[in-house]
Amino acid sequence: MVKPTGTAKEYRRVLAVQWAEEGMKQTVIAERLGVTQGCVSQWVKRANEGGKEALKTKPFPGHPPKLPDALVPHVLNALEELGPEGFGYEDQRWTTQRIADAIATLTNDLATVFRTHYL
């Protein structure tokens, strides 16, 4: 089963509340949407307390990015210019692991340059 995106989840919540307002039973709504009756009950309660705005998907804070925003253009430029061969790989194939390793190498090198020349 494909998991709904944030927008799809919001749509599902709004639809559930709309159906509940039209008098449909929460168990029927839950069955139609493939969720538990408890979910539907919570969505209806949230909508009653905070309106449709309360049904929006909240962003997950997560970990802050490890790569500072200021370095992103430099790293992307280096990855594009050097390619996998520039990082010691024999072919032109990027994998997520190779990109992660290349970024680690680049950021360590950049950090050394900044420490040496700017701090």
Secondary structure, DSSP 4 states (H G I P E B T S, - for coil): -PPP-HHHHHHHHHHHHHHHHTT--HHHHHHHHTS-HHHHHHHHHHHHHH-GGGGSPPPP--PPPSS-GGGHHHHHHHHHHHTGGGGT-SSS---HHHHHHHHHHHHHHHHHHHHHHH-
